[in-house]
Amino acid sequence: MLNFKSFGCAVILILILISFAHSAVFYTNKDGSLSSTFKTVSDCVKALKKPGDECQIQKGTYREEITVSGLRGTAADPIVIRGYKDERPTFDGTVDIKPVGGTWKKNGDIYYGKINHRIWQLFFDDLMMTNARWPDANWSSKTVFDGKNHWAKTSESSQRGKIIDRGTSLQDSGKDMTGAMAVLNIGSWNTFVAKVDSHKPGQNYFTYTDTFGQISFNLRHGRFYMEDKLELLDSPEEWFFDKSTSILYFIPPKGANVLTTTKLRGKIQTYALTIKDSQHVVLKNVDFFGTTLQAIPSFDKKTYVDDIKLDSLNFDYPCASERMLLDNAVTLCTNIDGRKTRGGPKLNSGTFTFFNNTFHGADGIPLTYYAAESRLENNLFTYNDWTSANSLKGDGGHSTVRAFSRKDTAIRNTLINNGEGHGIRPGFLPDVTLNRVIGQCWGLQQNDGAGIHLTIHQQKNSHIDHNWVHDSPKYGIRFDGTPPRVGVLGTISNNVLFRLDAGGAQMKGDYHTALNNLAFDTKNGSPRSLLDCSLCVWKHVRGNQVEINKHSTVVGNVADVGNGGKIFQNGKLVKPVTVRPLHGKTVADNIIDANIKDKLHDPDNEDFRPLTNSIRVGPYPYSPTSKTYWIPGRQLDKASSPVPPHKSTTVIAAHRDALMWLNGYGCDTHDVYLGTKSGAVASADRGSGEFVGTVTGGNVAYLKNSLAVGVKYYWRVDVMCGGKSADKGDVWFFTTV
């Protein structure tokens, strides 16, 4: 007998398969030269209906506000919005700026004129201009990040609502700051923005309305600067927009002239792309300039986003504060929110993947996400957030990557010279592996912080493994907390933490594990004081007498200085100052040696291999013939991260027995060339004398001959992927000593 129920299910399955088989590809290009073509991305996106459908966008500049809504892809057949073939279209949130009447007026160095747009960011050709400010700083020199030299300092006599300059620079400026926007790092890890209520030329103080709530009011290390007032416009690269008159004022970059070919562009858009009520959507191979995207739920309509993947997107200047419009709101930037209900993310929240994207020049937090599960892989974050003004009220602080995730993975990301006090600050159950964090809190705009920072609840069952964190005024890795409120059960293993002013690893809490880490040196490369610590596993947090790390494990670590913290009695530091030994239940096989650098191949040039078998612990235990040398960070389509580093002039010839690099993404075969002439290395092939050999399944090429002292060497690493012929790599060089 025919089973109608089974027959009906079979029919439905066949219909579904037929539907999937008829997924369509639509195109966006402005001249209509392709079939199934739309002239706008919005219309192309509206055509997407079925799993597997694609909108492919040809190269060009698109100025639209696009809403993606109601898309239902599947895990096997996601709906894709991407660049056409290998082309990269650009979503642009700026418009060309021209004066009403066609000609700029001029008063001294200042050009000015009425414009037809309300803008809050300005570009002169490709250079981002700097809001008129005091003390002066600019983007091209990156002095906007410099909190030590280009911000004024707060006097400890200051009060909430009244800031007193520690020196005389404010009164010596001769400027009236009333009405300017003050950027205030007065909350240690919190920075705020407030409009100046009153100030007169010659005064060393100003007042503002304090609405910041409970904060860690830190005046000893506080700092501030002023911006967004016409009176402050006095240096090249600065600009001011008067929103009441629509008049734009600017001083061109030094040496530049305002020509008919000069391109002035102003930001008028926050989001080019908004994703709502959609699942299984991929965005790929698209650039964003002066704008960004968001994926958001509607709690009232009970719609949500899930399984969104951002793949190989470039975000240049994705967001900018509206301080120029006298708005102190926190900057809106790239935000992916998978929550289904208000509050923190739940286990039924969305799942997101961020793969191979770049974020550059964000005036705020470049990426925030709320997820049940997230994967941040192979991304690059550079020169983001030069104010760190990311708080309206006192809170627990922020980070370059702001993750609210129930299960968080961050693997092979690189962060370079970002301003926020914290770099990677993962969510729950984090796996933070093979990341490279360089120069976090660049310029020292804030107090407190670390390259990789875990708050109390995020420490449980965390794994922070095989990362390099270096060249920062902050800690490398930090498990934070104030006893008795501390975290537990976190693991810090196989990390290299070097040239860090605050310290390498700071582990507050209990039942933690510190295993096989290497930590040494302050930021300028000088040895650390024996009363300080590169490996900090304390018994007490300063004068707080609640014991921490009583049950922690500290094994196989290598450091120049490691201890259990300074000794306090009755809340006061005992003098002469002394330190405890590393604290924990199991403390074994650690090597604490002030001269540890002398026992490594060339640590100043990122070669952390031990010279002898006296070091069999740490992240690089002695193995003189190993084919692999792990290097963290983002992988490119070519070899990168050379060891010795490109342009180094301090490579120790006597210790240079090998060349190492980070393999090209997905490639395991590499040809290596070395010589003393740049041209010869650049043109060399396997038949040349410069050919060192082919390395397969590793990233170490051992040298057959010793290197000479005082010689400039050039080298190149080519990649071969999937049986393809070699792609030439860059020519690097170093000089031996």
C-alpha positions, 0 to 999 in steps of 0.5 A: 500500500502507498504510504501517503505520509512518506510520499508527501515528505518525499515530494516536499524534499524534492521541491526544496532541492529543486528550489535550492538548485535554482539559486540565482546570481545577480549583479550590480554595475552602473553601465548595465553591461551584465545580464541580471544587472541592477544599477544599485546595490539596494536593488540587487539585494532586494532580488535575493530570495533563496538560499544560495542566491548571490549579489555580486557587485562590480568595482566602483564607488557606491554611496547608498544606505542599504538594508538587508532584511528577511534573508534566509540562507542555510549553512550549506547555501548561505546568501552571499553579497560580494565583490564581482569575481576578484573586484573590490567595490567600495561603499563610501560614506563621504561626499565631495565638498565644494563651497557654495558659489564655487570658490573658497575664501581665505583669511591668512592660512584658513580657507572657508566657505559655506557648504551644503552638507552637515559633516563630522569628518573631513578628508583632504585628498586621502588625508584625514584632517584633524578636528581643530584642537589644543594642544595641537596634534594631527593624524599624519604624524599620529600625534593624535594618539600621544597622551603623554605629550599632546594632552594637558595634565590634570592637577590633583586639586581638580574636582568633579566639574572643575578641571585645573591644569597641572602646569601653565599651558592652559593659561599660557594658550591665551584661548577662551575654551568656553564652548569647546569639547573637552576630552577627559581621561579622568576615570583611569580606564574611562575617558569622557567628553563634555562641553566646556561651560566656562573658561577665560583666557589666562585661566588655568582651569575650566568647568563642565557639567559632570554627568559621568556617575560613579568613576575611579576619579584619577587626577594623578594620571589624568589628562585632557585636551580641547577641540571643536571650536573655531578659536582652536583652528591654528595649525595645518591639517586642522578643520572646523565646521560651524553647524549653525552657519554651515561654514567649513573652515580648514588649514591645508596640510603643510606644503599643500595648496588648494587646487582645482584638483584637490578633493575635499570629502566630508562624512555624512553617513554612519552605516552604509549597510544594515542587516536585520531579520536575516540568517546565514548571510556572507559579506565578502570582498568589499571595501568601506570608506568613511562608513561601516555596517551593522547587524541588529535585532528588533526586540519588539518585533522579535526578529534577529540576526544569526550566522553572519560571516564577514569575510575579507572586508576592509574598513578604512575610517569606518566611524567618527565621533560627532564631537564636531557637531557638539555631540558627546555621544559614544561613536557608533561603529561596526556592531554585530548584535545577535541577541534575541532579548535585551540584556547580555547574550544568551546561549540562543543568541547568534553565531558570527564569524569575522575572517580576514578583515581589516579595520583602520582609523576608527574614531572609536571601538572598531568592532563590537559583537554580541553572540552565543558563539563567535570566531574572530580569525585572521583580522588586522586592527591598526591605528584605531581609537585615538581618544578612547572616549567610549564611556558616557558613565563610569563603567568597566572599560572597553577594548579594541575588540569588544566581545560579548560572547558566550563562547569566544574564539580569537585566533591569528589576529594582529593588533597594531598601535591602537589607542584603547587601554585594552586590546583583546577583551574576550567573552566567556569560555575564550580561546585566544590563540596565536594573536599578536598585539603590538603597541596597545594603548599607543601613546598612553591615553589611558591608565590601566589595561593590557594587550589581552585582558580578561575580566572576572567572569571571563577567566573561568575555563579560558585558554590564552595560548601562543600569543605575542604581546609587546611594545606597550606601556601596559601589561601583556596579559592580565587576569583582573579583579579586586579581592575577594571578587576575583576570577578562577580557572584561567590558563596562560600558556606558551605566550611571549610578553616583551618590552612592556612597561607595566609587566608581562603577565599579571594573574589575579585570582585563584586556581589559575595556571601559568605554564611555559610563558616567556616574559622580559624587558620594559618598553624601551628594551631596558632590563626590568627592576628586580622590585617590579615583575615581568611574571606577576603571580601575586599573593596579595594585591598590594595592601589588600590582605585577601590571599589570591593564587593560593591554589594556582599552578606556576610551572615552566615559565621563563622571565627576567623578573618574576615574583609574588608581589611587594610586601605590605603591612597594615595597608602600607608598603614595607620598607626597604621594599621587598618582594615575595617569591612567585605564589601558588600551590604548585610553583616549579621548574621556572627560570627567573634570570635577570640575564635571560636574554643572553641565553636566547638566540636574539630576543631583540630580533624576535628569535626566542630559541634557547642557545643551549639545552639548559632551557627546556621549558618556556614557549620555545624549549631547546630544539636545535633542528626543529623545522617549525618556529611558531609565529603568531598573527595574521597570515597573508597570501605571501610569507610575512613576519620575517625573523630577523625583522625587516630593516633590523640593524642589530642582528647578532651574526654569531647566533644567526643560524636560520631564517624564519617567517610566517607561512603564506595562508594555506601554504606549506611549501616555501623557497628561500633566497639569501644574498648581499645584493638586493637585485640579485635576491629579487631576481634569483631562482632555484638555479641561483647562488642565492637559493638556500633551499625549499622548506616543506611542512615548516617555516625554518631554513637553516643556513649552511654558512655563518654570516659575517659581521657588519654586512647587510643581507637581503632575503626572500621567501616565495610561496607555493600553494596547491601545486601552483608555481611559486609566487614571489615574496617581498625582499627583506633585509637586515644588518648584522653586528 
